[in-house]
Every structure is written in C-alpha cells, then in structure tokens.
Amino acid sequence: MTTICGIDEAGRGPVIGPLVIAGATIAQENAEILERIGVKDSKLLTPEQRKRMYYQLINALQAYEILIVPPFVIDDAVLSTTGMNLNWLEATKSAEILNKLNPNITYVDCPSNNITAYASYLRQKLVNKKVQLVCEHKADATYAICSAASILAKVTRDTEIEKIRHETGIDFGSGYPSDPKTVAFLRDYWDKFDVFRKSWESWQRFARNNTHQKKLGEW
C-alpha cells in the first residue's frame, strides 16, 4: 500500500499567535475520498466550509499530525545567530511530522524561494531517506492531500486565535501587521500579553518607540 502525505502551514505572516504546521496522510488508492469531500486550498474556502471539511478529514485520513509552534519558538529561530531562520524552522517541524507519519510520497507546500535548498534541508532531517519528496510553491492548490493539510492547519490556527481573543477579551482583528485593529492592539498592549512575535519589525517598532519615550520621561 502506497501512502501519500501533504504538508502545509497556516500563520507564517501574523505578528500574533502561533505558526501551525499540519501533515495529512491517506492511502493512494483512497485519495478520491478527498475529491468527494471537496478539499481545496484553505484560503479559497469559507470558515464554515473549512470547519465542516476538518471533521470529515479527521475521519477519512489514514493519519494526521498537527504541530502548534508558539511565538517564542518562532522568535528564537528568526533571531538566531546560528543559521536557523523561519524557513529552516518550518522544515525542521515538517520533518518531525514526516518522521512520525512515515509516508511513501510527500507533497510539501514550499515556503522558500529556493525550492532545491529547502527540499535538501528537509530531506537531511528525515529518518526514512527513501520517501519521495515533492516540494512546490502553491502545492496546496495542486495536490488534494496538501489541500487537506492546509485545512487542518488553518482551522487549528483559527481556533488558537479565538483562544487568544477570549483570553485577552479584545478584538485585535486578523493578527496581521497590515490590519488597523492589530496595529491598535500592538500599540496599546505590546508589553501586556505574551502572544506577540517579538522578532517581527511591527512589534519591535512599538517596543523601540515606547522605550524611547519612557527614557525621555525619566529625565
């Protein structure tokens, strides 16, 4: 039996909340189930469609694995002086998923501009060196199993964001630095909640400005 796997993520760009990486596997001969469910790139689905498909996928997939990468781990990678970065962090976490699921063929939605380098880095971290690894941009729009992983990641990320919204009691919008609600939340609470990616320039800008103002006020 040949097992195929899709790897995708949700939440690379936001300044608030975790990055979520998901892996989904199914027997190749059962892949038509994904078509019947109607999976596609999660960005093309409504929240309601994603939630419905999420639960259908949980029951239909052979196996799945979802990793929630908190902001402080992202910060450690982005601010690393040892060569780690966000792409290598994602590759490392993807390898962790693949080492657990151990598929025969894997389709990865590649986040890097250098697909060859990313695929090589990822393969180095795989226990099973025989896995057929296909890394492509927009793989979640090309391969149904990758679309399935995209849905798992997006629904999980949305759930994590709702938890943060509930804990803070504040509507901070999408969490992206371009969102006015997110900018207002950053401005007022940048040092109040431990939900921010402090390696992001949007957070650091408020930290620098507020630290500068405090020093001036101390005089």
N, C-alpha and C positions, 0 to 999 in steps of 0.2 A: 504494500500500500504506500503510495506516494503522498506525503503530507506537504501542503503548501502553507506559507505563512506570510502575513503582511505586517509591516512595522510603520507606524506613523505617530505623530505627536500633535499636541494642542497646547498653545500658550507659550510660544517662543518669545513673542514681542512685548507682552504686557509688563508693566512695572509692578503690578500687584499679583500676588499669588504664585502657585507652582507651575512648573512645566510638567505635563503629563505625557508619558510615552506608553503606547499600547502595542501588544503583539497579539495577532489572532491566527489560529491555525484551523485547517479543515482538510479532510481527505480530498485529494484532487477529483476523485470520481463523484464527490458530493458537492462540488463547487457550484452547481446550478442552483442550490438552495439559496445562495447569496443573491442570485439574479431574481429569484422569486420574492425574496424579502424586499428587493428594490434598492439595495445599497448603492451609494454613490458618495463622492467627496462630501464630507460632513458640512462643508461651507455652503453647499448647494441645497441643503435640507433645512426645514424649519425646526425649531427646538422640539416641537411636538413629534415631528417625524423621526428625529434623532432618538428621542426617548423610546418611542414605540419600537424602532429597529434595534435599539440597545438590548432590550429584553428578549426580542426574538433571536438576536445573535448569541446572547448568553446561553440560550437553549440549543441553538443549532451548531455552534462551533465545536470542534473536537477539543480545543483547549484555548485558553487566552491568559494573558498576563498584563497587568496594568501597574506601572510604576509612577508614583507621585513624587516629583523632585522639588523639594521646598526651596524658597528663595535663598536661604543661606548657603545651600549647596551650589546653586547657580552662581552666587556671588564668589564663592571660593574658586570656581572654575574660571569665571571671567576676569577676576583679579589675580589669578595665579601667575607666579613668576617662574614656573617650572614647565611651561609649554602647554598646559591644559587651557582649553577655551570652551565656548558653548558647543561648538560642533563636536569636539572630542568627548565632551561630557555626554552628549546625546548618543554618540557612537558607543561609548562605554556602557551606558544604560541599555541600549538596544542589544548589545552583545549579551548582557546579563539576562535579558528576556529570551534571546535565542538559545542560550545555553540551557535554559530551563525547558523550553518548548521543543527543542531539537528537531526542527523540520527538515525535509529534504530540499525544498526550494523556498527561498525567501525573497520577497519583493519589498524594498525599502524606499520610502519617500525621502530622498536625499536632501538635507538642508544646506549642503555646501555647494559652492560654485565649482569646486574641484571634485567631481564625482569619483575620479580614479583614486585620488588620495584618501577620500572618505571611505570608499569601499575597502581599500587596502588596510587602513587603520582598524576598521570594523572586523575584517577577517582575522587580523592578528589576535584579536581578543576572543575568537570563537574556539570552543573546545573541539567541535566537530568541523575539521577543515574541509570536509567533503561536501558541505552544504553548497548548493548552487545559489549564488548571491547576485541578485539583480537590483542595482541601485539606480534610481532615475529621479529626475525632478518631476513633480506632479504625478507620482506613481499612484497616489490615492484617487486620481481621476482616470487612471488607465486600468488598474487591476482591482477586481471586486474585493479580493481578500485584503488589499491595502485600504480600500474604502471602509471595510468592516473595522479595521484597526482605527481608522480615522474617527469613526463614530464612537467607538469605545473611549477613545482619548478625549474627544470633545465633550461628551456627556459627563465624564468623570471630572474634567476641568470645570465645567459649568456648575457641577454640584459643589466642588471645593470653593468656588467663588461665592456661591449662595451661602455657604457656611461662614465665610468671612463677612459677608454683608450682614448676616444675622448677628455675628459676634460683635461687630462694630456698631451696628444699628444705624449705619449710614449708607445712603445710595451713592456709591462712588463711580457709577457708570460702568463702562466696559473694562476698565483697568489699563487701557492703552494710553500712552502719554499724549496722544492727539485728542483725547476726549476731554472736553471742558470740565465735566464732573470729576474726572480722575485728577485733573490738574488742581482743582479746588481742594480735593481731598488731600493731595500731596502737600499743598500749601499750608493747610491747617493742621495736618496730623502726621507730617513726615517723621516725627520723632516720638509719636504716641503709640503706634501699633507696629508689631513685628511681622508685617505682611508684605513689606516692600522689598524689591530687588535693589539693594543699596549700591550695586555696581552699575546701575543704569544712570546715564547722564541726567535724566529728568529728576531722579531723586537727589543726586549729588548736587545739582544746581540749587535746589531748595536748602540743602544742608549747608552749602557754602554761604549762601546769602544770609541765612539765619544766624550762622556762626559769626559772620562778619558784623551783623547788626548788634549781636549780643556784646561783642568786644567793644564796639563803639559806645554802646550804652553803659559799659562799665567805667568809662573814663569820667 
